[in-house]
């Protein structure tokens, strides 16, 4: 049994989000929540919300117990980029890219894996 949750258009660069997501891949849900609670990065809160949403989807879909679930897969895809202009010296301008991410977390039971 699998359940998934996606957080779309999160205003953080995918490179920064992947650092946090890589830490919880393959861990049990209880252990992943502990890691995210003590991770000193702003995106950890959003990843934890997405993880809790995936667990809630699994519980409502198949009545799974949260203690038996683990993070089967989690990845960060690149979303659209907002482009802004910043004035620079001598009348020139440079582009600022404000990147977005799509965070996907898939949880599953151990027997299935």
C-alpha positions as CSV (number, residue, x, y, z in Angstrom):
1,X,0.0,0.0,0.0
2,X,1.3,3.4,-1.0
3,X,0.3,6.9,-0.5
4,X,1.7,10.1,-1.8
5,X,1.7,13.9,-1.2
6,X,3.0,16.7,-3.3
7,X,3.8,20.3,-2.2
8,X,3.8,22.4,-5.3
9,X,5.2,25.9,-6.0
10,X,7.2,26.0,-2.8
11,X,9.4,29.2,-2.8
12,X,12.8,27.6,-2.2
13,X,15.4,26.5,-4.7
14,X,15.4,22.8,-5.4
15,X,19.1,22.5,-4.5
16,X,18.4,23.6,-0.9
17,X,15.3,21.4,-0.6
18,X,17.2,18.3,-1.8
19,X,19.6,18.6,1.1
20,X,16.8,18.1,3.6
21,X,14.8,15.5,1.5
22,X,17.9,13.3,1.1
23,X,18.2,12.9,4.9
24,X,14.8,11.2,5.3
25,X,14.7,8.9,2.2
26,X,14.3,5.3,3.3
27,X,13.7,6.1,7.0
28,X,10.7,5.1,9.0
29,X,8.1,7.9,9.4
30,X,8.8,8.2,13.2
31,X,12.5,8.6,12.5
32,X,11.9,11.0,9.6
33,X,9.8,13.3,11.8
34,X,12.6,13.4,14.4
35,X,15.1,14.3,11.8
36,X,13.0,17.0,10.4
37,X,12.1,18.4,13.8
38,X,15.8,19.0,14.6
39,X,17.0,20.0,11.1
40,X,18.2,23.6,11.1
41,X,16.8,24.6,7.7
42,X,13.6,26.6,6.9
43,X,12.4,24.1,4.3
44,X,12.3,21.3,6.9
45,X,9.0,22.6,8.2
46,X,7.4,22.4,4.7
47,X,8.9,18.9,4.2
48,X,7.4,17.8,7.5
49,X,4.0,19.1,6.5
50,X,4.2,17.2,3.2
51,X,5.3,14.0,5.1
52,X,2.4,14.4,7.5
53,X,0.0,14.8,4.6
54,X,1.3,11.6,3.0
55,X,0.9,9.7,6.2
56,X,-2.7,11.1,6.6
57,X,-3.4,10.0,3.0
58,X,-2.2,6.5,3.8
59,X,-4.3,6.3,7.0
60,X,-7.5,7.4,5.3
61,X,-6.9,5.4,2.1
62,X,-6.1,2.0,3.6
63,X,-6.3,2.5,7.4
64,X,-2.5,2.0,7.7
65,X,-0.7,2.6,11.0
66,X,1.7,5.5,11.0
67,X,4.3,3.5,13.0
68,X,4.5,0.8,10.3
69,X,5.1,3.3,7.4
70,X,8.4,4.3,5.9
71,X,9.5,6.9,3.3
72,X,9.7,4.8,0.2
73,X,10.6,7.7,-2.1
74,X,11.0,11.4,-1.9
75,X,12.3,13.8,-4.5
76,X,12.3,17.5,-5.4
77,X,11.5,18.7,-8.9
78,X,12.1,22.2,-10.3
79,X,9.1,24.4,-10.6
80,X,8.8,27.6,-12.6
81,X,11.3,30.4,-12.1
82,X,10.3,34.0,-11.4
83,X,12.6,36.4,-13.2
84,X,13.4,39.8,-11.7
85,X,15.8,42.5,-12.7
86,X,18.3,44.2,-10.4
87,X,20.0,47.4,-11.3
88,X,23.8,47.2,-11.5
89,X,26.7,49.6,-12.0
90,X,27.0,51.9,-15.1
91,X,23.4,51.6,-16.1
92,X,23.4,47.8,-16.6
93,X,21.1,45.3,-15.1
94,X,21.4,41.7,-14.0
95,X,18.7,39.0,-13.7
96,X,17.6,37.5,-10.4
97,X,16.1,34.0,-10.6
98,X,13.6,33.2,-7.8
99,X,13.3,29.4,-8.1
100,X,10.4,27.2,-7.0
101,X,10.2,23.5,-6.1
102,X,7.7,20.7,-6.2
103,X,8.3,18.3,-3.3
104,X,6.9,14.8,-3.6
105,X,6.9,12.2,-0.7
106,X,5.7,8.6,-1.1
107,X,5.2,6.4,2.0
108,X,4.6,2.7,2.1
109,X,4.4,-0.2,4.5
110,X,7.4,-2.4,5.1
111,X,5.8,-5.7,3.9
112,X,5.2,-4.3,0.4
113,X,8.8,-3.2,-0.2
